[in-house]
């Protein structure tokens, strides 16, 4: 029972750190998207369009 409290504190600490890390990563990705004018999103959409065209030709 004594070991449960430190384990709980450790679990809460790790959860908070992961949450903060995710927030920082999201802000970094948002800044990159603003700098590149969403080039990655445009490439992704172009790839989806290519796949849709291929599927239409194959008759899926």
DSSP file (Angstrom, degrees, kcal/mol; ACC not computed):
  #  RESIDUE AA STRUCTURE BP1 BP2  ACC     N-H-->O    O-->H-N    N-H-->O    O-->H-N    TCO  KAPPA ALPHA  PHI   PSI    X-CA   Y-CA   Z-CA
    1    1 A X     >        0   0    0      0, 0.0     4,-0.6     0, 0.0     3,-0.5   0.000 360.0 360.0 360.0 -28.8    0.0    0.0    0.0
    2    2 A X  H  >  +     0   0    0      1,-0.2     4,-0.8     2,-0.2     3,-0.4   0.848 360.0  54.4 -70.6 -32.4    2.9    2.4    0.6
    3    3 A X  H  > S+     0   0    0      1,-0.2     4,-1.4     2,-0.2    -1,-0.2   0.640  94.0  70.9 -75.9 -14.5    4.2    1.8   -3.0
    4    4 A X  H  > S+     0   0    0     -3,-0.5     4,-2.4     2,-0.2    -1,-0.2   0.872  92.4  54.8 -72.1 -36.7    0.9    2.8   -4.5
    5    5 A X  H  X S+     0   0    0     -4,-0.6     4,-2.6    -3,-0.4     5,-0.2   0.951 109.8  44.6 -66.0 -50.0    1.1    6.5   -3.7
    6    6 A X  H  X S+     0   0    0     -4,-0.8     4,-2.6     1,-0.2    -1,-0.2   0.886 113.6  52.3 -61.0 -35.5    4.5    7.0   -5.4
    7    7 A X  H  X S+     0   0    0     -4,-1.4     4,-2.4     2,-0.2    -1,-0.2   0.909 110.0  48.1 -65.1 -41.1    3.3    5.0   -8.4
    8    8 A X  H  X S+     0   0    0     -4,-2.4     4,-2.4     2,-0.2    -2,-0.2   0.920 112.0  49.1 -64.0 -44.6    0.2    7.2   -8.7
    9    9 A X  H  X S+     0   0    0     -4,-2.6     4,-2.4     1,-0.2    -2,-0.2   0.916 112.1  49.0 -61.6 -42.9    2.3   10.3   -8.4
   10   10 A X  H  X S+     0   0    0     -4,-2.6     4,-2.5    -5,-0.2    -2,-0.2   0.910 110.4  50.4 -63.2 -42.9    4.6    9.0  -11.1
   11   11 A X  H  X S+     0   0    0     -4,-2.4     4,-2.2     2,-0.2    -2,-0.2   0.906 111.8  47.4 -63.4 -41.8    1.7    8.1  -13.4
   12   12 A X  H  X S+     0   0    0     -4,-2.4     4,-2.3     2,-0.2    -1,-0.2   0.915 111.8  50.9 -65.2 -42.5    0.2   11.5  -13.1
   13   13 A X  H  X S+     0   0    0     -4,-2.4     4,-2.4     1,-0.2    -2,-0.2   0.921 111.0  47.7 -61.3 -45.1    3.5   13.2  -13.7
   14   14 A X  H  X S+     0   0    0     -4,-2.5     4,-2.5     1,-0.2    -1,-0.2   0.901 110.6  52.1 -63.7 -41.1    4.1   11.2  -16.8
   15   15 A X  H  X S+     0   0    0     -4,-2.2     4,-2.1     2,-0.2    -1,-0.2   0.905 110.6  47.9 -62.6 -41.7    0.6   11.9  -18.1
   16   16 A X  H  X S+     0   0    0     -4,-2.3     4,-2.4     2,-0.2    -2,-0.2   0.922 112.1  49.4 -65.2 -43.8    1.2   15.7  -17.6
   17   17 A X  H  X S+     0   0    0     -4,-2.4     4,-2.4     1,-0.2    -2,-0.2   0.901 110.9  49.7 -63.3 -41.0    4.5   15.5  -19.4
   18   18 A X  H  X S+     0   0    0     -4,-2.5     4,-2.5     2,-0.2    -1,-0.2   0.906 110.2  51.1 -63.7 -40.9    3.1   13.6  -22.3
   19   19 A X  H  X S+     0   0    0     -4,-2.1     4,-2.1     2,-0.2    -2,-0.2   0.928 112.0  46.1 -62.4 -45.3    0.2   16.1  -22.6
   20   20 A X  H  X S+     0   0    0     -4,-2.4     4,-2.3     1,-0.2    -1,-0.2   0.892 111.5  52.3 -65.1 -39.3    2.6   19.1  -22.7
   21   21 A X  H  X S+     0   0    0     -4,-2.4     4,-2.4     1,-0.2    -1,-0.2   0.911 109.0  50.0 -63.2 -42.4    4.9   17.3  -25.2
   22   22 A X  H  X S+     0   0    0     -4,-2.5     4,-2.3     2,-0.2    -1,-0.2   0.893 109.8  51.3 -62.7 -40.1    1.9   16.7  -27.5
   23   23 A X  H  X S+     0   0    0     -4,-2.1     4,-2.3     2,-0.2    -2,-0.2   0.918 110.7  48.0 -64.1 -43.0    0.9   20.4  -27.2
   24   24 A X  H  X S+     0   0    0     -4,-2.3     4,-2.3     1,-0.2    -2,-0.2   0.913 111.8  49.7 -63.7 -42.2    4.4   21.5  -28.1
   25   25 A X  H  X S+     0   0    0     -4,-2.4     4,-2.4     1,-0.2    -1,-0.2   0.903 110.5  50.3 -63.6 -40.8    4.6   19.1  -31.1
   26   26 A X  H  X S+     0   0    0     -4,-2.3     4,-2.4     2,-0.2    -1,-0.2   0.910 110.5  48.9 -65.0 -42.1    1.2   20.4  -32.4
   27   27 A X  H  X S+     0   0    0     -4,-2.3     4,-2.4     2,-0.2    -1,-0.2   0.904 111.4  50.7 -63.0 -39.9    2.3   24.0  -32.1
   28   28 A X  H  X S+     0   0    0     -4,-2.3     4,-2.1     1,-0.2    -2,-0.2   0.915 111.4  47.3 -63.7 -43.2    5.5   23.2  -34.0
   29   29 A X  H  X S+     0   0    0     -4,-2.4     4,-2.3     2,-0.2    -1,-0.2   0.877 110.7  52.5 -65.9 -37.3    3.6   21.4  -36.7
   30   30 A X  H  X S+     0   0    0     -4,-2.4     4,-2.1     2,-0.2    -2,-0.2   0.915 109.2  48.9 -64.4 -42.7    1.1   24.3  -37.0
   31   31 A X  H  X S+     0   0    0     -4,-2.4     4,-2.1     1,-0.2    -2,-0.2   0.907 111.4  50.0 -63.3 -40.6    4.0   26.8  -37.4
   32   32 A X  H  X S+     0   0    0     -4,-2.1     4,-2.3     1,-0.2    -2,-0.2   0.906 109.0  51.7 -64.4 -40.8    5.6   24.6  -40.1
   33   33 A X  H  <>S+     0   0    0     -4,-2.3     5,-2.5     1,-0.2     4,-0.4   0.882 109.9  49.7 -63.6 -37.7    2.2   24.4  -41.9
   34   34 A X  H ><5S+     0   0    0     -4,-2.1     3,-0.6     3,-0.2    -1,-0.2   0.896 111.6  48.7 -67.1 -39.3    1.9   28.1  -41.9
   35   35 A X  H 3<5S+     0   0    0     -4,-2.1    -2,-0.2     1,-0.2    -1,-0.2   0.874 117.8  39.3 -67.9 -37.2    5.5   28.6  -43.2
   36   36 A X  T ><5S-     0   0    0     -4,-2.3     3,-0.5    -5,-0.1    -1,-0.2   0.342 108.6-119.6 -97.2   6.8    5.0   26.1  -46.1
   37   37 A X  T < 5S-     0   0    0     -3,-0.6    -3,-0.2    -4,-0.4    -4,-0.1   0.895  70.6 -59.2  55.6  43.0    1.5   27.1  -46.9
   38   38 A X  T 3><S+     0   0    0     -5,-2.5     4,-2.2    -6,-0.2    -1,-0.2   0.842  85.2 157.8  58.2  38.8    0.2   23.6  -46.1
   39   39 A X  H <> S+     0   0    0     -3,-0.5     4,-2.4     1,-0.2     5,-0.2   0.876  71.7  54.2 -60.2 -38.1    2.4   22.0  -48.8
   40   40 A X  H  > S+     0   0    0      1,-0.2     4,-2.1     2,-0.2    -1,-0.2   0.905 108.5  48.5 -64.6 -40.4    2.2   18.7  -47.0
   41   41 A X  H  > S+     0   0    0      2,-0.2     4,-2.6     1,-0.2    -1,-0.2   0.894 110.3  51.8 -65.6 -39.9   -1.6   18.8  -47.0
   42   42 A X  H  X S+     0   0    0     -4,-2.2     4,-2.3     2,-0.2    -2,-0.2   0.907 109.7  49.2 -63.2 -41.8   -1.6   19.7  -50.7
   43   43 A X  H  X S+     0   0    0     -4,-2.4     4,-2.2     2,-0.2    -2,-0.2   0.907 111.2  50.1 -63.2 -41.3    0.7   16.7  -51.5
   44   44 A X  H  X S+     0   0    0     -4,-2.1     4,-2.2     2,-0.2    -2,-0.2   0.926 111.3  47.8 -62.7 -45.7   -1.6   14.4  -49.5
   45   45 A X  H  X S+     0   0    0     -4,-2.6     4,-2.1     1,-0.2    -1,-0.2   0.879 110.3  52.3 -64.4 -37.8   -4.7   15.6  -51.4
   46   46 A X  H  X S+     0   0    0     -4,-2.3     4,-2.2     2,-0.2    -1,-0.2   0.903 108.9  50.6 -64.3 -40.3   -2.9   15.2  -54.7
   47   47 A X  H  X S+     0   0    0     -4,-2.2     4,-2.3     1,-0.2    -2,-0.2   0.913 109.3  50.4 -64.2 -41.9   -2.0   11.6  -53.8
   48   48 A X  H  X S+     0   0    0     -4,-2.2     4,-2.3     1,-0.2    -1,-0.2   0.889 109.2  51.9 -62.3 -38.5   -5.6   10.9  -52.9
   49   49 A X  H  X S+     0   0    0     -4,-2.1     4,-2.4     2,-0.2    -1,-0.2   0.904 108.7  50.9 -64.7 -40.7   -6.8   12.4  -56.2
   50   50 A X  H  X S+     0   0    0     -4,-2.2     4,-2.4     1,-0.2    -2,-0.2   0.918 110.6  48.7 -61.6 -43.5   -4.3   10.1  -58.0
   51   51 A X  H  X S+     0   0    0     -4,-2.3     4,-2.5     1,-0.2    -2,-0.2   0.894 110.6  50.8 -64.3 -39.4   -5.6    7.1  -56.2
   52   52 A X  H  X S+     0   0    0     -4,-2.3     4,-2.0     2,-0.2    -1,-0.2   0.906 110.6  49.0 -65.1 -41.3   -9.2    8.0  -56.9
   53   53 A X  H  X S+     0   0    0     -4,-2.4     4,-2.1     2,-0.2    -2,-0.2   0.917 111.6  49.3 -63.6 -43.0   -8.4    8.4  -60.6
   54   54 A X  H  X S+     0   0    0     -4,-2.4     4,-2.3     1,-0.2     5,-0.2   0.919 110.9  49.5 -62.1 -44.1   -6.6    5.0  -60.7
   55   55 A X  H  X>S+     0   0    0     -4,-2.5     5,-2.4     1,-0.2     4,-1.7   0.868 109.2  52.8 -63.6 -36.2   -9.6    3.3  -59.0
   56   56 A X  H  <5S+     0   0    0     -4,-2.0    -1,-0.2     2,-0.2    -2,-0.2   0.890 110.5  47.6 -67.0 -38.6  -12.0    4.9  -61.5
   57   57 A X  H  <5S+     0   0    0     -4,-2.1    -2,-0.2     1,-0.2    -1,-0.2   0.891 113.2  47.4 -68.3 -39.0   -9.9    3.5  -64.4
   58   58 A X  H  <5S-     0   0    0     -4,-2.3    -1,-0.2    -5,-0.2    -2,-0.2   0.775 113.9-120.2 -74.5 -26.0   -9.7    0.1  -62.9
   59   59 A X  T  <5       0   0    0     -4,-1.7    -3,-0.2    -5,-0.2    -4,-0.1   0.791 360.0 360.0  93.5  31.8  -13.4    0.1  -62.2
   60   60 A X      <       0   0    0     -5,-2.4    -4,-0.2    -6,-0.1    -5,-0.1   0.459 360.0 360.0 -82.5 360.0  -13.5   -0.3  -58.4
